Amino acid sequence: LADNKQQELLLKRIKVFTREVDNSVRNFVTSNALISAWAIEKTEGKEKAAEWIDAQINHHSDQKKILAWCKAVFNDDKPESIPEDEKDASMRIIEALIN
């Protein structure tokens, strides 16, 4: 995005998103945590983003495998392989974009 104000607005919208489950329906895709971490990194720095993703791993233990994958990708480490049937849709898109 060429327009800095538009970039800032989009980054802010990503950062203020709140995960919710309403009547057992989630309004989020777990691997989008990587996108949020990148947005936090751009606005508040890599250390703050790493702290945020660690907090997500600790808070959402039921999604630990995908969140650990997000953390590895964020840190430019080799992520643990996750079977295709356990990946969410965003994860497949992110993998295609970064590989």
KOLVEX-348849 format. One record per residue: residue in three letters; x, y, z of N, C-alpha, C in turn. Coordinates in pm, 1 decimal. Example, Ala and Ser with C-alpha at 12.3 -4.5 7.8 and 13.67 -1.06 7.14 Angstrom:
("ala"; (1319.0; -569.0; 780.0); (1230.0; -450.0; 780.0); (1320.0; -330.0; 780.0))
("ser"; (1285.0; -225.0; 708.0); (1367.0; -106.0; 714.0); (1290.0; 3.0; 787.0))
//
This chain:
("leu"; (83.6; -118.8; 0.0); (0.0; 0.0; 0.0); (87.6; 124.5; 0.0))
("ala"; (62.6; 212.0; -91.4); (145.8; 330.9; -104.5); (107.9; 440.2; -5.0))
("asp"; (-16.2; 448.6; 31.0); (-64.6; 554.8; 117.8); (-41.7; 517.8; 264.4))
("asn"; (43.7; 594.5; 333.5); (77.7; 565.0; 473.4); (-42.5; 571.7; 566.3))
("lys"; (-133.0; 666.2; 543.8); (-251.7; 675.6; 629.1); (-339.7; 552.2; 613.3))
("gln"; (-351.2; 504.5; 491.2); (-430.3; 384.3; 467.3); (-362.7; 263.7; 533.0))
("gln"; (-230.0; 255.9; 523.3); (-156.2; 147.9; 588.8); (-181.1; 149.1; 739.1))
("glu"; (-168.1; 266.2; 798.9); (-187.7; 278.6; 943.4); (-328.6; 237.8; 984.3))
("leu"; (-427.2; 277.2; 907.1); (-565.5; 241.9; 936.1); (-585.5; 89.9; 929.4))
("leu"; (-532.0; 27.7; 826.4); (-546.8; -116.8; 812.4); (-473.2; -191.4; 923.8))
("leu"; (-353.2; -146.7; 958.8); (-278.6; -208.9; 1068.1); (-355.6; -196.0; 1199.4))
("lys"; (-415.3; -80.0; 1222.1); (-493.4; -58.5; 1344.3); (-613.8; -151.5; 1348.8))
("arg"; (-681.3; -168.2; 1235.7); (-798.3; -256.8; 1230.8); (-759.0; -401.1; 1261.0))
("ile"; (-643.5; -443.2; 1213.8); (-595.9; -578.4; 1242.8); (-567.5; -592.2; 1391.7))
("lys"; (-501.0; -491.9; 1449.3); (-461.0; -498.8; 1589.7); (-578.0; -496.7; 1687.1))
("val"; (-685.3; -427.9; 1654.8); (-796.4; -415.2; 1750.0); (-899.7; -528.4; 1737.0))
("phe"; (-879.7; -617.8; 1642.8); (-970.8; -730.2; 1625.8); (-976.7; -813.5; 1753.8))
("thr"; (-1095.3; -854.4; 1793.5); (-1114.3; -933.9; 1914.5); (-1167.9; -1071.4; 1876.9))
("arg"; (-1096.8; -1173.3; 1924.5); (-1142.4; -1310.9; 1902.1); (-1266.7; -1335.4; 1986.2))
("glu"; (-1366.8; -1398.3; 1925.6); (-1489.7; -1429.5; 1998.3); (-1545.1; -1563.4; 1952.3))
("val"; (-1616.8; -1626.7; 2041.5); (-1691.9; -1747.3; 2008.0); (-1834.8; -1721.0; 2052.7))
("asp"; (-1925.8; -1722.6; 1956.7); (-2065.9; -1696.5; 1985.8); (-2146.1; -1819.1; 1946.0))
("asn"; (-2207.9; -1882.4; 2045.0); (-2286.7; -2002.2; 2019.9); (-2203.1; -2108.2; 1946.7))
("ser"; (-2081.4; -2124.8; 1993.0); (-1981.7; -2220.8; 1942.4); (-1929.0; -2189.3; 1802.5))
("val"; (-1957.3; -2070.3; 1750.1); (-1906.5; -2030.6; 1619.2); (-1795.8; -1926.8; 1639.3))
("arg"; (-1676.5; -1960.8; 1588.7); (-1563.4; -1869.3; 1602.5); (-1566.6; -1762.1; 1494.1))
("asn"; (-1524.9; -1640.7; 1528.3); (-1518.1; -1532.7; 1430.4); (-1374.0; -1511.5; 1383.2))
("phe"; (-1289.8; -1611.1; 1397.5); (-1149.1; -1596.1; 1363.7); (-1093.0; -1725.5; 1306.3))
("val"; (-981.9; -1710.8; 1237.8); (-904.7; -1823.3; 1188.3); (-771.4; -1816.6; 1262.7))
("thr"; (-734.8; -1924.0; 1328.6); (-620.4; -1922.6; 1419.7); (-491.7; -1874.2; 1353.6))
("ser"; (-464.4; -1917.5; 1231.6); (-338.3; -1877.5; 1168.7); (-331.5; -1729.2; 1137.6))
("asn"; (-444.1; -1659.2; 1146.0); (-440.1; -1513.6; 1128.2); (-362.2; -1445.7; 1240.9))
("ala"; (-328.1; -1521.0; 1345.5); (-242.7; -1467.1; 1451.4); (-109.5; -1421.4; 1393.1))
("leu"; (-63.0; -1489.3; 1290.0); (62.1; -1448.0; 1224.6); (46.0; -1309.8; 1161.1))
("ile"; (-66.8; -1286.2; 1098.4); (-94.2; -1155.6; 1037.1); (-99.2; -1048.2; 1145.8))
("ser"; (-164.4; -1079.4; 1257.6); (-170.4; -984.9; 1369.6); (-30.7; -957.1; 1423.7))
("ala"; (51.1; -1059.6; 1436.9); (188.3; -1040.6; 1487.5); (267.2; -949.5; 1393.9))
("trp"; (251.3; -969.1; 1263.7); (320.2; -881.1; 1168.9); (270.6; -737.2; 1181.6))
("ala"; (141.2; -717.8; 1204.0); (86.2; -582.8; 1220.9); (141.4; -519.0; 1348.0))
("ile"; (147.8; -595.3; 1455.3); (203.4; -543.2; 1581.0); (350.5; -509.8; 1562.8))
("glu"; (422.2; -594.5; 1491.6); (564.6; -568.3; 1465.9); (583.3; -435.1; 1393.3))
("lys"; (499.5; -409.3; 1294.6); (510.5; -284.5; 1217.7); (481.9; -161.6; 1302.8))
("thr"; (391.8; -173.8; 1399.4); (350.9; -56.3; 1476.1); (419.7; -44.1; 1611.9))
("glu"; (456.2; -159.2; 1673.1); (510.2; -154.6; 1809.0); (643.8; -226.1; 1825.7))
("gly"; (689.8; -291.0; 1720.0); (819.1; -356.7; 1725.9); (809.9; -508.6; 1738.9))
("lys"; (919.6; -574.0; 1702.9); (924.7; -720.7; 1700.2); (909.0; -781.4; 1839.5))
("glu"; (969.3; -719.7; 1941.1); (960.4; -774.4; 2077.1); (815.8; -777.3; 2126.5))
("lys"; (743.3; -670.3; 2103.9); (602.8; -662.9; 2145.8); (519.2; -767.1; 2071.1))
("ala"; (547.5; -785.2; 1942.9); (474.8; -884.4; 1863.8); (504.4; -1025.9; 1913.2))
("ala"; (630.6; -1052.7; 1947.1); (667.9; -1184.8; 1999.2); (598.8; -1210.7; 2132.6))
("glu"; (590.9; -1109.2; 2217.9); (520.2; -1122.9; 2346.0); (372.8; -1152.6; 2322.4))
("trp"; (314.0; -1085.2; 2224.7); (172.5; -1104.7; 2194.8); (146.3; -1247.4; 2148.3))
("ile"; (229.5; -1296.9; 2058.1); (205.7; -1431.9; 2006.2); (228.8; -1536.4; 2115.0))
("asp"; (325.5; -1512.9; 2204.9); (344.7; -1603.2; 2319.6); (220.8; -1604.8; 2408.9))
("ala"; (162.0; -1488.1; 2430.6); (40.4; -1478.9; 2512.4); (-74.4; -1555.7; 2446.0))
("gln"; (-82.1; -1550.2; 2313.3); (-187.2; -1624.6; 2242.1); (-169.0; -1774.7; 2261.2))
("ile"; (-43.7; -1820.1; 2254.4); (-14.3; -1962.4; 2274.1); (-54.9; -2005.1; 2414.2))
("asn"; (-23.4; -1922.9; 2513.6); (-57.2; -1956.2; 2652.5); (-207.3; -1950.6; 2679.2))
("his"; (-275.5; -1858.0; 2615.0); (-417.8; -1837.3; 2641.1); (-507.7; -1933.8; 2563.7))
("his"; (-463.7; -1977.6; 2448.1); (-547.1; -2061.7; 2361.7); (-479.2; -2197.2; 2341.3))
("ser"; (-471.8; -2274.1; 2448.6); (-400.6; -2402.5; 2443.7); (-464.0; -2501.6; 2345.6))
("asp"; (-591.6; -2485.3; 2317.0); (-656.9; -2574.6; 2222.2); (-610.4; -2550.9; 2078.3))
("gln"; (-544.6; -2438.7; 2054.7); (-494.7; -2404.5; 1921.2); (-342.2; -2396.0; 1919.3))
("lys"; (-279.2; -2459.6; 2016.6); (-134.6; -2446.3; 2037.6); (-51.4; -2484.8; 1915.0))
("lys"; (-90.3; -2590.0; 1845.4); (-10.0; -2637.9; 1732.1); (-2.5; -2532.8; 1621.1))
("ile"; (-116.6; -2475.4; 1585.2); (-118.1; -2374.8; 1478.6); (-50.5; -2246.6; 1526.2))
("leu"; (-73.1; -2208.8; 1651.1); (-8.8; -2088.0; 1703.0); (142.8; -2104.9; 1712.0))
("ala"; (189.4; -2224.1; 1743.6); (334.5; -2250.8; 1744.6); (390.1; -2239.0; 1602.8))
("trp"; (312.1; -2283.0; 1505.1); (351.5; -2267.1; 1364.7); (363.3; -2118.1; 1330.6))
("cys"; (265.0; -2039.9; 1374.2); (267.7; -1895.3; 1350.4); (392.8; -1831.9; 1411.7))
("lys"; (424.7; -1872.6; 1533.9); (541.9; -1818.1; 1602.0); (669.3; -1852.9; 1526.1))
("ala"; (681.5; -1976.8; 1480.8); (800.8; -2018.2; 1406.8); (815.7; -1937.7; 1277.7))
("val"; (706.7; -1921.5; 1204.0); (711.9; -1843.5; 1080.3); (747.3; -1698.2; 1111.9))
("phe"; (687.1; -1642.8; 1215.2); (715.9; -1504.8; 1255.6); (864.5; -1486.5; 1286.5))
("asn"; (923.0; -1585.8; 1352.8); (1064.2; -1577.8; 1391.8); (1159.8; -1626.5; 1283.2))
("asp"; (1107.1; -1652.0; 1164.0); (1187.5; -1703.4; 1052.5); (1254.5; -1835.8; 1085.2))
("asp"; (1190.2; -1915.7; 1170.8); (1236.9; -2050.1; 1202.5); (1162.4; -2149.3; 1113.7))
("lys"; (1213.9; -2270.1; 1108.4); (1144.5; -2375.1; 1032.4); (1028.5; -2426.3; 1117.6))
("pro"; (905.1; -2403.9; 1073.0); (790.5; -2449.3; 1153.2); (775.6; -2600.8; 1150.7))
("glu"; (718.0; -2653.1; 1257.7); (686.4; -2795.6; 1264.5); (582.0; -2827.3; 1158.6))
("ser"; (598.1; -2939.6; 1093.7); (503.2; -2980.4; 991.2); (367.7; -3012.8; 1054.3))
("ile"; (263.1; -2964.4; 991.7); (126.8; -2989.4; 1038.7); (52.4; -3061.5; 926.6))
("pro"; (-14.2; -3172.6; 958.5); (-89.5; -3245.6; 855.4); (-192.7; -3155.8; 787.4))
("glu"; (-212.8; -3178.8; 659.1); (-304.7; -3096.7; 580.4); (-443.9; -3087.4; 641.9))
("asp"; (-493.1; -3195.6; 698.7); (-628.8; -3194.1; 752.5); (-641.0; -3115.7; 883.6))
("glu"; (-528.2; -3072.1; 939.9); (-530.1; -2990.9; 1062.0); (-504.9; -2843.2; 1034.1))
("lys"; (-473.3; -2809.6; 910.1); (-446.2; -2670.2; 873.0); (-576.9; -2596.1; 849.2))
("asp"; (-577.2; -2467.0; 883.4); (-694.2; -2386.7; 848.5); (-668.3; -2319.5; 712.7))
("ala"; (-770.6; -2257.3; 657.5); (-761.5; -2201.7; 522.4); (-653.1; -2095.4; 510.3))
("ser"; (-642.4; -2008.5; 607.4); (-542.1; -1901.7; 600.9); (-400.9; -1957.6; 604.8))
("met"; (-382.3; -2063.6; 678.0); (-250.5; -2125.7; 688.3); (-202.6; -2171.8; 550.7))
("arg"; (-290.2; -2232.5; 475.3); (-254.8; -2278.1; 340.6); (-217.9; -2158.8; 249.7))
("ile"; (-290.7; -2051.5; 263.1); (-261.5; -1931.4; 182.2); (-127.7; -1871.1; 223.9))
("ile"; (-105.4; -1859.7; 353.7); (20.7; -1802.3; 403.1); (138.4; -1888.3; 355.8))
("glu"; (125.1; -2020.0; 367.5); (232.6; -2109.7; 321.8); (262.7; -2087.9; 173.7))
("ala"; (159.9; -2074.8; 93.5); (179.9; -2053.8; -50.4); (251.7; -1920.7; -76.8))
("leu"; (222.3; -1819.7; 3.5); (282.9; -1689.0; -17.5); (427.7; -1681.4; 29.5))
("ile"; (461.2; -1754.4; 136.4); (596.8; -1742.2; 191.2); (693.9; -1846.3; 136.3))
("asn"; (642.9; -1948.3; 71.0); (731.8; -2052.9; 16.4); (759.6; -2033.1; -130.1))
//
